[in-house]
Amino acid sequence: MDATSPTPRPCWVAGRAEQSAQTLSVTHPYDGSEVATVCVPSAEQIERAVAGAASVARSFRGSPAHLRAAALDHVSSALDARADEVAELITAENGKPLKWAMVEVKRAVGTFRIAAEEARRFGGVLQRLDTDPTAEGRVALVRRVPRGPVLGISPFNFPLNLVAHKVAPALAVGAPVVVKPAPRTPLSALLLGELLAETDLPAGAFSVLPVGNEETRALVADERLPVVSFTGSGPVGWSIADAVPRKHVVLELGGNAAAVVCADWPDLDFAASRIATFGNYLAGQSCIAVQRVLVDRPVADAFLPRLLDAVAALQTGDPHDPDVDVGPMVDEAAAVRVEEWITEAVDRGARLLTGGKRDGANLAPTVLTDVPPDARVWSEEVFGPVLAVSIVDGLDAALVTVDDSAYGLQAGIFTSDIRTAFHAAATLDVGGLIIGDVPSFRADQMPYGGVKASGTGREGVHSAMLDLTEERVMVLTGLDL
């Protein structure tokens, strides 16, 4: 860096802002301009971060609930007060349209607020043991304690709220957390470090380390971090689980989410609008973005033109424009990959109804039909603005097709029949089923996660708090009950 360059944004080492010799440039996906430079911690700084987490782990798990709740409340209120600024930061580093960046900020506000509430009521359960004559006068106090410090590895697509889903539950239960943000999008995580540093959390309770792959592998292997919470691609996630079989590993991986439009659904315009929006809202870069669209034959002729109109109505362009719905993909390489997958499907007989054109990192929202079931845009996670439509004959055929996937994260079914809803829930192997809407719906307090290749464990604040802790039992003897 030359002398006129602005000071790089610091990393956070055991609760302290620190500069480093090595820096990382963060560029805007839309135009390639440099947004900021950030400090990449040295090996010595990484060691102090991990050592700090390990040294504070026992005392932090015994810290009073009010201290942890107050810290989480502070982050929630600070994010809310700076929402416009934070949304601009997300758009700058991620390319997410500003309207969706604001949604992410508001969700993160809620994630920290919910965690503060949960921290105040995360107690034990008193269990009578005198149901058996040999245990008269005895009760068990069952409490949950942290498994230990957490390594949280977050992806680029939700650079604030998915970091929040690592940090907030960990701090709520009293577990120190070391955050490794995606190298393309470290700025939101570093901002959270800034807000956490304004609280009374002990040194060592949190670190934010924008490090590379080699350093991440060492962090994963470090025995002082017994919990690894990873959100990202399947191959990387499963390689982590394979590398540390004795650790507690939480994996939130990919999906190729399906939306089913049943013949009984009364509002095809609503279904078309929701599917168009949530197949493209982050340029398709969401693990629960709509990818596969299954339409019951009796409504197919009426639905497909509505879907194409809804896709055409989406405004593309500069993500800082508040009217833009679809911005760029995270970089040109990602857009080139998806373009290649589209071309592959078309070469194998798929029909391209709209889109498919690329300009740098920008890929036009795309709709395909007649896609071969083993084409990558159907069978794998496209992670781009592509909808693949298939016409099916009846509900059972649709459910079989939804399940004919390596993934099992979430699915959506547009139906007004409660029996259809319960039948689908009993049939499908997915972590979440959304009735009357797209599979892209997520509330930050609900359990969230998948089955099959979509991962293991659950997020959602309370569910994550359970996942990060284990039961401990204390039996009291000689009591009058």
N, C-alpha and C positions, 0 to 999 in steps of 0.2 A: 504493500500500500504506500502511496506517496503522502507527503506531509499535509496535502490539502484535503485528503479523504476524511470523511467523518469518522469518529471513533466507532469501532465495531461494537455491536450489541453484545453485552457480556453473557457468558454462560453462568449458571448458578451451581455453585459447589458447596454442598452442605449448608444451604441457606444463604450463601454470600455471593454477591456479584463479583466475577473475576474476569479479567482480560487474559488473553493468551497470545502466543506468537503466531499460531496458525489461524487462518480465517476461512470462512466459506461465503461465497457470493450467492445471494438469493435473487433470482430473476423473475420477472413477470411473465407468466405463460402466454399472455396475449400479444405482447410486442417484444419480448426478450430484454427489456430494459432492466437495469440493476435496481432492485428495490432496497436492499440493505446488505451489509456484511455482518456476519456473526462470528463470535469467537468459538473455535473448536478446542475443547479442553485437551491438555497434555496428558500423558500417562500418569504423571504425578498428581494432577488435578482429579483425574478419574479415580485414582486410588484413594484420595482424601474423601471424595464423595461417597464411595462405597464404605470406607472405614467409618465415616460419620454416620451413615445409616445403621451400620452394625452396632456402633457404640451406643446409640440412643434408643435402640429397638426396645430393650426391656423397660426403660423408664417411660418411654412414650406410650407403650401399651397400657401402662398404669396411670396415664395422665387423666385429669378430670374431664368429663364429657363437655363441660362448659367451655374449656379452652379450645378443644377441637371444633366444637360447633361454632364458636365465635369466629374462628379463623375462616371456616367455610362460609359463614354468613358474610364476612367481609369481602371475600372474593366475589360472591354473588352480587352484592350491592355495588361493588366497584365496577364489575363488568357491565352492569345495568347502566350506571352513570356514564360510562365511556362507550356505550354501545355503538354509536356512529363511528368513532375512531377505530374500534376493534373490528367492525365489519369491513372498513376500508383496508385494514391490515390483512384480513383473511383474503379479500379479493385480490390484493396486490401479490401475495405470495402463492395463492392457489389458483387464481383465475376464475373463481366461482362468481357468478353474477351477484351484484351487490344485494339484490332483494333476498337471495338465498343465504348470503353471508350474514345478513341481519337475522334471519331465522335461526342460523346456527348460534349466533351470540345469545339470542333469547333462550334457546335451549340450554346453553351452558349456564346461563343465569339460573335456570330452573334446576339443573343438575347439582350445582353447588348448594342451592337452597334446600333441595330434597335431602342431600347428604347431611346438612346441618340438622335438619329435623330428625333424621334417622340416628345421628350420633347421640342425640339427647334421649332416645328411647331404646337404644340397643343394649338391653340388659339381659339378665339371666331368667331361667325358669325354675320355679320351686316344684319339685316332684315328690309326692308322698310315696314312701316305700313300704308303709305298713299294710299294703294290700296282701302281703304274705306274712304269716305269723312269725317267721324268723326275723322280720325287719321291723317289729314294733318299736315305736319311738324314734324312727329314723326318717330323715328326709334327705333328698339330693338337691343340691343347687347346681344346675347345669348352666355354664356360661361359655361364651365363645371368646377366644383370644386369637390375636393375629398369628398366622403361620410364620411370620417374619417379614423382613424388608422385601419390598416389591420392586421388580424391574418392569416398568411399563414401556412397551414399544408401540408407538402409534404411527398411523399411516398419514398420507398427504391429503386424503379427500375431505376429512373433517378435522382440520389442524387445531381447532379449539375444543370442540365438544367431545371428540374421542380421546383427547388428552384428559379432559375433565372426567371422563368415565374411568380413567386409570387413577387419577389423583384423588378425586373427591371420596370414593369409597375407602381407599387406603387410609387417608387421613381421618376419616370418620371412625374407623375402628382402632386407630392408633398404630398403624403400620407405616414406617418410613417408606418413601417412594422415590426411586431414581427413574426419571423420565428420559427416554431416548426418542426424540421426535424424528419424523421423516426428514432426510437432509434437504429435500426440496422446500419444505414448509416448517422451519423451526421457529418462526417469529411469534406465532400465537402461544406456543409452549413457553417461550422465554418471557412473554408478557405475563403468563400465569406465575412464573417464578418471581417476577417483580411484585405482583399483588400478594403472593404468599409471604414475601419478605417483609411486608408491612404488618404482619400479624405477630402474635406472641408464640408461634410454634418454635420448638427448640431447634437449635442448630443440628443439622443432620436429618431433620424430618423430611426434607425434600432436596432434590438436585435436578437440574435440567441440563443434559449433556448432549449437544448436537455432534455426535461422533459418527464415524464411518463403519463399514461392515466388519472390518477386522476387530475394531475395539468393541463392537456389539457382541461378537462371538465370545470375546473374553468376559464381558459382563454376564452373558447367558451362563457361562461355565462357572462363574464365581460362586462358591458355596455360601458366601455371606448374603446372597440374594436368593433365598429358597423359593420364591414365588416369581414366575414370569407370566405377565399378562401381555399377549401379543394380538394386535389386530393388523391384518394384511393378507398377503397372498398365501394360498395353500401350500405350495412347495416350501416356502420359507418357514411357515408355521409348523408344519410337520417335521421339518428338519430340526427345529428347536426342540420339539418334544422328543425326537429320537436321540438328540445329543445329551439331554439331561433327564433320563428316565426316572430319577429319584426326586426330582423337583415337582412342585405343584405348578402345572402349566395350564393356563387358560388361553384358548385359541378362538378368536373371532375371525373366521376366514371368509371365503367367497361364496358366491351363489349365482345362479342364473334364473332369477325369480320369475315365476309365471303368474299371469293374471287370467282368470277364467271368466268369460262373459256367458252367463247362462241364458237360456231362452225365456225364463220367467222374469228377467231383470227389466223393470219398467222404464228406465231412463238411460237410453243408449248414448245420448249426448253427454251426460255426466260421466259415464264409463269411458267414453272416447277421450274426453278432456283430461280425466285423471290419468289414464294410461299414457297419453301423449306427453303430459307434463312430467310424470314421474318415470318415464323412460329416458327423458332428456334433461332433467332439471339441473344436474351437475355434470352436463355433457355425458350422462350415463355412468359417471364414475362413483357409483354407490353400490355396495354389495347387495342391497335390496332394491335397486332400480329395476323397473319392469324390463324384462328382456324377451320373454316368450309370452305371446298372447294367444290364448286358445278360445275360439269363438264357436258357440253351438250353431250348427248349420242353419236352423230356422231363422236366426237373426243376423247371419253373416252378411247377406247382401245389404241390409240396412246399416250394419255397424261399420263396415270397412270404409265407405265414403266419409262417414263422420270422423273416423280416426284420422284419415288423410287430411281432412279439413282442420282438425285440431292440431296436427303436427305442423301444417302450413302456417297456422296462426302464431306459432312460437317465434318470438323475435330473437335473432342472433346478432352478435356483434360485441362491442367493447363491454366487458363485464362491469365496468364502473358506471355505465349508463343504467339508471334505475329502471328503465323499461325493458332491458334485455332479459330474456328468459334463459337463453343457452349461450354460454361462453366457450372458451377454448378448453381443450383437454390439457392435462398438466404439462405436456411438452409435445414437440413435434413427433418424437419417436413413438409415443403412445398413439397419436393420431394415425401415423403411418401403419402401425400394427393393425388397428381396427379397419383401416381402408383395405389392407391386404386380406383380412378375413371376409370382408364384404365381397371383394372381387372373387375370392375362392368360392364363396357360396353361389354367386351368379354364374361362374364358369361351370358349376355343377348342376345348374338348372333352376336355381332360385330366381324369382322375379323381383326386380328392383322397382318399387312403386314410387319412391321419392327419395331424395338425398343421395348419399354416397360420395359427394364431392368434398375434397379436402383443400384447404388453403393454410399451409403451415400447420399450426397446432389446432386449427379450427376444422371440425368435421361437421357437415350439414346433417341435421336429424334425418335418420334413414328408416324406411319401412321396407321389409322384405316379406314375400310370401313364397310358398312352395319350397321351403328350405329343407334340404336333406337332413334327416335327424342326426347324422354323424358329422355335419358341418360344424366348424368351431363356433360360428355365431349362434348356433342352437345348443350344442352339447357342452360347451365350455363357458366360462365367464367372460363376456365380451368387454365389460367395463368401458363402454363407450355408448354414444347416442344411437343405438340400433334397436329396433323392434322387429322381431320375427313373428309373423302371424301364421297360425295354422287353424283350419276349420275342422271341428271334431263333431262326432255324432253322439250327442248325449253326455250326461254328467260322468258316468263311469268311464267312458273313453277319455274324457278330459282329465280325470283323476289319475288314470293310468299314465297318461302322458306327462302330467306334472311330476309324478314320482319316477319317471324314467330319466333320471338324472343322478349324477354323482353327488349333487348338492342337496341340501335340505335346510335352508335358512328360513325363508318365509314365503308364503303364497297368498294370493288374494283371489276371492271369489265374489263376483257380482251376482248375488241371488237375493231374493226376498222370501225364500222358503226356509224356515227354521230347520226342517228335516234335512234339507240339503246341507245346511251349515254343519249340523251334528254328524251327518254321514261323512262329509269331507274331513272333519276334524278327527273322526275315528279311523279314517283310511290313510290320510297322507302322512308321510314321514318328513315333517318339517318342524322347526322349532316354534314357528308362529304362523297362525292362519288369520287373515284379516277378511272379515265378511262385509260385503257391501263397499269395498274400496280396494285400492292397489296394495301389493305386498310391501310397498315402501313406507307404510305408516310405522312409526315407532314413537312411543312415549317413554321418556327417560326414566320413569320409575318402574316400568314393567320389565319382567324377565325377558332378556333378549339374547338369542344365540341359536345355533343350529345343530343339526345331526349330520351323519355321514361326513362328506368331505368339507362341510361348512364349519367344522370345529367342535370344540368341547368346552363345557363350562357356560356360565351365563353372566351377562352384564345386566344393566338396570341397577340402580344404586343399592337397594336392599339385597338383591340377589348377588351382586358382586361382593357386598360385605360378608355374606354367608360364605362365598367362595374363597375369600381371603382369610378366613378364620377357621378354627377347628374347635370342637367341643371339649371342655374340661369339666370334670365332675368333682364336687366336694360333698361328702356324705357327713351329715350331722347326726349325732347319736344321743340317746337318752332324753328325748324331748317329749313333752306332753302335747299331743296333737288333737 
